[in-house]
């Protein structure tokens, strides 16, 4: 049997990887808790900065805190890149992009006037997505993995269903336009009528447009009843996948090559790239 594919990391980089990417070890848990605290404090500062009188009274403090948070998140981002064998894999991943966008606005503020970059503050709130790493300390991470996997397995069925809904709303919009257009100026054209069909079918019901003819009201009632299936069908699709997936257990170990997580407890190799997974106690 050929030697297993292993991530080409030095012991020091492997140790950093274990601390930053995994939450099954004491050091990893501590890192996640510290990271969570910084994320929450950073978001609180962003929220408080949006209040004029608070910002005016504590402008210097907010400035210092923002740079403290930015430097911390920058170091974290660099270490995440350093501790994997394929940094671009992480940099182009969902969380890699989020982490980069989270630190970008502060540095852009050095180059662009603050009034022009103020709207970028909202990007920093995306750091809060890192809160989900703390779920690695509880059973909720496994359940979130089950939901994500079930959604992925259901995507083809959901796509077909959404296409059907799109076609149905187009037909309904055209029909209600024919019924209402001559007597109801609210249905000015087919696109507006399709908008009404979507709002009604999804049971949102803004009420800004409504039919006034008996036939139009009857059609609206039919669409409202159909709206229940819009909720029930995708729920049933995902639920069936949840049942199929069952209670398979996964750990929080992250692959040192591709950074993917959610491996089975007895897995020896990464199911995404095939790299050998370092077992507990191995050097």
C-alpha positions in Angstrom: 0.0 0.0 0.0 1.4 3.4 -1.0 2.1 6.0 1.7 -0.8 8.2 2.6 -0.9 11.7 1.2 0.1 14.1 4.0 0.0 17.8 4.4 3.6 19.2 4.1 3.7 21.3 7.3 6.4 21.8 9.8 5.6 20.9 13.4 5.3 24.6 14.3 2.8 25.2 11.5 0.9 22.1 12.4 0.6 23.3 16.0 -0.7 26.7 14.9 -3.2 24.9 12.6 -4.4 22.7 15.5 -5.0 25.8 17.7 -6.7 28.0 15.1 -8.7 25.5 13.0 -9.7 22.9 15.6 -11.8 23.2 18.7 -11.3 19.7 20.1 -8.2 20.6 22.0 -7.9 22.9 25.1 -5.8 25.4 23.2 -8.2 25.4 20.3 -11.1 26.0 22.6 -9.3 28.9 24.3 -8.5 30.4 21.0 -12.2 30.2 19.9 -13.4 31.8 23.1 -10.9 34.7 22.7 -11.8 35.1 19.1 -15.5 35.1 19.9 -15.0 37.8 22.5 -13.1 40.0 20.1 -15.8 39.5 17.4 -18.6 40.5 19.8 -16.7 43.5 21.1 -15.9 44.6 17.6 -19.5 44.4 16.5 -20.6 46.4 19.6 -18.1 49.1 18.8 -19.4 49.3 15.2 -23.0 49.6 16.5 -22.2 52.2 19.1 -20.2 54.2 16.5 -23.4 54.6 14.5 -25.0 56.7 17.4 -23.9 60.3 16.8 -23.6 61.5 20.4 -21.8 58.3 21.5 -19.4 58.6 18.6 -18.7 62.3 19.3 -18.0 61.6 23.0 -15.8 58.5 22.5 -14.3 59.1 19.1 -10.7 58.6 20.1 -11.5 55.4 22.1 -13.4 53.9 19.2 -10.5 54.7 16.9 -8.0 53.0 19.2 -10.3 50.0 19.7 -10.9 49.6 16.0 -7.2 49.4 15.3 -6.7 46.9 18.1 -9.5 44.7 16.6 -8.1 45.1 13.1 -4.6 44.2 14.1 -5.8 41.1 16.0 -7.9 40.0 13.0 -5.1 40.7 10.6 -2.7 38.5 12.6 -5.3 35.8 12.8 -5.9 36.0 9.0 -2.1 35.8 8.3 -1.8 32.8 10.7 -4.6 31.0 9.0 -2.9 31.4 5.7 0.5 30.4 7.2 -0.8 27.2 8.9 -2.3 25.5 5.8 -0.3 23.9 3.0 -2.5 25.6 0.4 -3.1 29.2 1.5 -5.1 30.1 -1.6 -7.6 27.4 -0.8 -8.4 29.2 2.4 -8.1 32.7 1.0 -10.7 31.9 -1.7 -13.0 30.0 0.7 -16.2 31.5 2.1 -14.7 32.3 5.5 -11.4 33.3 4.0 -13.1 36.0 1.9 -15.2 37.1 4.9 -12.0 37.4 7.1 -10.3 39.5 4.4 -13.3 41.8 4.0 -13.5 42.2 7.8 -10.1 43.9 8.0 -10.2 45.7 4.6 -12.3 48.8 5.6 -9.8 50.0 8.3 -6.9 49.9 5.9 -8.9 51.6 3.1 -9.7 54.4 5.6 -6.0 55.3 5.4 -6.2 55.8 1.7 -9.8 57.1 1.2 -11.7 59.8 3.1 -13.6 58.4 6.0 -16.9 59.8 4.7 -16.4 57.7 1.6 -15.6 54.5 3.4 -18.2 54.9 6.2 -20.6 52.5 4.5 -17.9 49.8 4.6 -18.3 49.6 8.3 -21.2 47.2 7.8 -18.7 44.7 6.3 -17.1 44.4 9.7 -20.3 43.0 11.1 -19.5 39.9 9.0 -16.9 39.0 11.6 -19.9 37.9 13.6 -20.1 34.9 11.3 -17.0 33.6 13.1 -19.3 33.1 16.1 -20.3 29.8 14.6 -16.8 28.5 15.4 -17.8 28.5 19.1 -20.4 25.9 18.1 -17.5 23.5 17.8 -17.6 23.4 21.6 -21.1 22.1 21.6 -23.4 19.6 19.9 -24.9 22.3 17.8 -22.0 22.3 15.2 -22.9 18.7 14.3 -26.5 19.6 13.8 -25.6 22.6 11.7 -23.4 20.3 9.6 -26.4 18.0 9.1 -28.6 20.9 7.9 -25.9 22.2 5.5 -25.3 18.7 4.0 -29.1 18.1 3.7 -29.5 21.5 1.9 -26.6 20.5 -0.5 -28.2 17.2 -1.3 -31.6 18.9 -1.9 -30.4 21.6 -4.1 -31.4 20.0 -7.4 -34.9 19.3 -6.2 -35.2 22.8 -4.7 -34.0 24.3 -8.0 -36.6 22.4 -10.0 -39.3 23.5 -7.5 -38.2 27.2 -7.7 -38.3 27.0 -11.5 -41.8 25.7 -11.3 -42.8 28.5 -8.9 -41.3 31.0 -11.3 -43.2 29.7 -14.2 -46.4 29.5 -12.1 -46.1 33.1 -11.0 -45.5 34.2 -14.6 -48.7 32.5 -15.7 -50.7 33.7 -12.8 -49.4 37.3 -13.4 -50.4 37.1 -17.0 -53.9 35.8 -16.1 -54.6 38.4 -13.4 -53.4 41.1 -15.8 -56.0 40.0 -18.4 -58.7 39.9 -15.7 -57.9 43.2 -14.0 -56.2 45.4 -16.4 -59.3 47.1 -17.9 -60.9 48.0 -14.6 -58.0 48.1 -12.1 -55.1 50.6 -12.8 -53.0 48.9 -10.2 -52.3 46.1 -12.6 -50.7 48.3 -15.1 -48.6 45.7 -16.9 -47.6 42.0 -16.7 -44.4 42.6 -14.7 -46.4 44.4 -12.0 -48.9 41.6 -12.1 -46.1 39.0 -11.7 -44.9 41.0 -8.7 -48.4 40.7 -7.2 -48.4 37.0 -7.9 -45.1 36.5 -6.1 -46.1 38.5 -3.1 -49.4 36.6 -2.9 -48.1 33.2 -3.5 -45.4 33.6 -0.9 -48.1 34.7 1.6 -46.2 38.0 2.2 -49.2 40.1 1.3 -48.1 43.7 1.2 -51.5 44.8 0.1 -50.2 47.6 -2.1 -51.8 45.9 -5.1 -55.1 43.9 -4.9 -57.8 42.7 -7.3 -61.2 44.3 -7.3 -63.2 42.1 -9.7 -64.9 38.9 -8.4 -62.9 36.7 -10.8 -59.7 38.4 -9.8 -60.5 37.9 -6.1 -61.3 34.3 -6.7 -58.0 33.8 -8.5 -56.3 35.6 -5.6 -57.9 33.1 -3.1 -56.6 30.2 -5.2 -53.1 31.7 -5.2 -53.2 32.2 -1.4 -54.1 28.6 -0.9 -51.4 27.5 -3.2 -49.0 29.6 -1.1 -49.1 27.0 1.6 -47.4 24.5 -0.7 -44.6 27.0 -1.4 -43.7 26.6 2.3 -44.5 22.9 2.6 -42.8 21.5 -0.4 -39.2 22.7 0.1 -39.5 21.9 3.8 -40.5 18.4 3.0 -37.6 18.0 0.6 -35.0 19.1 3.1 -36.7 17.1 5.9 -36.4 13.9 3.9 -32.7 14.5 3.5 -32.4 15.2 7.2 -33.9 11.8 7.9 -31.7 10.1 5.4 -28.6 11.7 6.9 -29.5 10.6 10.4 -27.3 11.2 13.3 -23.9 10.4 11.8 -21.2 11.9 14.1 -18.6 14.3 12.9 -15.7 15.9 14.6 -14.3 19.4 14.3 -10.9 18.4 12.8 -9.9 20.6 9.9 -7.7 19.3 7.1 -4.3 20.8 7.1 -4.3 20.9 3.3 -7.7 22.2 2.2 -9.0 23.4 5.6 -12.3 21.6 5.2 -14.1 20.4 8.3 -16.9 18.0 9.2 -15.0 14.7 9.0 -16.4 11.4 10.4 -15.0 10.5 13.8 -13.3 7.4 12.4 -12.1 9.1 9.2 -8.4 8.7 8.3 -8.3 10.8 5.2 -9.9 14.1 4.2 -13.1 13.4 2.1 -12.5 16.5 0.1 -8.8 16.3 -0.9 -7.6 12.9 0.3 -4.9 14.2 2.7 -4.1 12.0 5.7 -5.7 13.4 8.8 -3.4 13.8 11.8 -4.7 11.7 14.6 -4.6 12.7 18.3 -1.2 12.0 19.8 0.6 11.7 16.5 3.7 13.8 15.8 
